[in-house]
Amino acid sequence: MAGIYTIIICAILAIGVFWQILPTLADSNSQPAKVRSEVVNLTGTVRKLAVEGTCYQLDSDDGKKYELMGKFPKIAGKRVQVRGIIATDTVTICQVGQPVRVKSVRVVK
């Protein structure tokens, strides 16, 4: 008889736990929040790094470091202005700064 009471108490506890997490399970089907892309104009010097192959980094004038991604002229040592999009949804192999998807590069003096 004690075994029946143990089973009933365990069932009531399980229902109570499930009841508490039910709202969380219901929200799991909602769409993830969209990441807003931020277009930036950066000025600095391009560095070629021998990290995990070859990585290109922009040492910006404000002291921050950005990893340059995409198709762009590989002009290490040049001072440039980069127009691009901050990639907040990306993890890179190089991990040498905030990733930026390059849209255009212009050499400046």
N, C-alpha and C positions, 0 to 999 in steps of 0.2 A: 504494500500500500504506500509506503514511503517513497518508492520508486516512481509511482504515478505523480505524486506531489512534486517531486524533483523535476520531472519532465514538464509539468505544467508551469512551474516557476521559470524554468529555462526558456520555455516558449514565450511567456509573457515578457521576459527580459529581451529576448531576440526581437520581438515585435516592437518594443520600446526603442531599441537601438535603431532598427530599420526606419521607424517613424521619424526619428530625428534627422536621418540623412536623406530622406525622401525628397525634400526641396532641393537639395544639392544635385541629386540624380536628375530631377526634372529640368534643371538649368543646363545640364551637360549637352543638350542638343542645340543650344543657342549658338548663333554665329559668333566667331571670334571678332574682337574689335579690329577695325582696319587701321593699319599703321600709316600715318600721314608722312609723306615724303617731304623732306626739307631741302629745297634747292639752295646751294651756297656758292658764294664766290670767294675763293681763297687765294692768297698770294704767299709765295714762299719759294724754297729751293727744293728741287727734286733730288732724292738720294736713291741710288741703286744699292740694295742690300742683298747679300748672299745668305738669305735665310730660307730654308726649305725650297731650294731652287733659286729663283730670282724674284725679289719683291721690290716694289717702288713705293717710296714714302715721300710725303711732302712735309718738310719742316716749315710750318707756316710762320708768318711774321708775328703772330700772337703767342708763339711758343708751343702751340699744340702740334701733335703729329697725326697725320692722316695716311692711311694706306690707299694708294691709288689703284682702282680696279677698272677693267675694261680695256677698250682700244684707245690708245693715246700715244703720242710720240715719246719714245723712251729716251729722254734727253737729260740724263743725270748730270747734276752740277749746275744746271741752268735755273735762273730765277724765272718763275712762271706765274701766271694767273690761271687758276683752274675753276671752271664752272662745273658743278656736279650735284649729285644727290647723296645726302648722308644715308648710308645703308644701315638702318637700325635693325633690320631683320636678317642680317647675314653674319655668319661666323666664318672667318678666313683661316687658311693654313698659316699664313705669315704672322698674323696678330701683331702688327707693328704700329698700330694706331687705329683711330676711328675709320672704318671703311667708307670710301667715297666712290660712287659710280661716276666716272669721268664722262662729261658730255663734251667739253672742249678745253683746249689748252692753248694759251697764248704766251709766248716768250716776252718778258718785260725786262727793262734795264734798270 
